[in-house]
Amino acid sequence: MWSAIGGQAKVQEVNKEIAKYVDVMIGNEEDFTACLGFEIEGNEADLKELNLDGYRKMFNEAAKAYPNFKAVATALRTVKTATVNGWSAICWAARAQKCSADNRKMTEG
């Protein structure tokens, strides 16, 4: 979609400008990495396990880059099979200046 007008560099340019006006940023891993240019350290390519410390570090970096953020959150999915996934979420709140995560058991579908 963006290749004709500048590719990923243009995606990040546009999204970084929009992010300056956002109070609550909710997105998936790719929204933060591909669209805003942040890195999440320590995740395996197969997503069987997620490194929550990598998400915490990235949320803190995002909050420093965008002091207008009041909260940052993402849903997290670990993959066991094509139909069995573990779901959790992680959220950073400016008021608390920390991240909180909640894990759920593997589910079908």
N, C-alpha and C positions, 0 to 999 in steps of 0.2 A: 504494500500500500504506500509506503513512504519512499520506495526506491527512486521514483521519478523526481522527487523534490528534495533529495539530500540524504536519504537513508537514515541509519540509526543516529548519526550526528544531528540531523534535523529533528528527529524524534526527541532526543534529549534536550536540545535547545528549546523546543516548544514546551515540553513538560516541565523543565526547570523554571521557565517563566511562569507557568500556571501555578506551580507549587508555592510560589511566593505569596499567593493569595488564599491558600488553603489552611483551615484550622485543624481539620481531622483528615489524615491521610490513611486510607485503607487500600491495600493492594496485595497482589500475590508476589511471589519472589521475583518474577520477571518484570513486574511493574517497577520494582525498586532497582533492579540491576540494569535491564535493557533500556527502560524509559527514563530513569533518573541518574544512572551511572554509578550507583552504589554497589559494593561487593558484599557478598555474604560468604564468609570464610567457613571452610570445614564440611560442606555438604558433599556427599558422594553423588555421582552422576545417576545412580540407580534409585536414589531417594529412599532407600530402605531405613536409613537413620538420618535425622536432621540435627545439626549442631546449633542448639538454642543460643549458645554464647555468641555464635556468629551473627544471629539475628539481633541479639541485644546490642552488640557492638555497632551493627549497621543502623539500628534505630537511633542510638546515641549520636552517630555521625550525621544522620538525617536531621535530627533535632538541632544540632549545632549549625548545620548549613541553612536550615529554615527555622529560625527562632519563632516564627508564627505558628508552627505546629503545636497544637495543644495535646494531640494524641496521634499515635501511629500504630497501626495494627495490620496483621495478616493472618489468614487461615493457613494452617500447615497440614500437608498430606504426606504421609509415609506410605510406601507401596510395598505390599507383600505379594499380591498377585494382581492380575487385571481386574478382578472383582472384589478383592479384599484390601481395604485401605484403613490406615489409622488417621484419625483427624484430631487436630488440636488447634489452638490459636495462641497468639502472643500479642501483647499490647504494651506500648510505652505511653505513660501519661506524664505530661509536663509537671503537674501538681506534685506527683510522687517522685519524679525524676528516677523512675526505675521501670523495669519490665516485669510482666507477669505472664505466665504460660499455664495452659490447662490441657492435659492430655486425655484422649478418649481411646477406648478399646477399638481394636480392629473391627470393621463392619463390612458386610457384604454389600456390593452395589455401588 
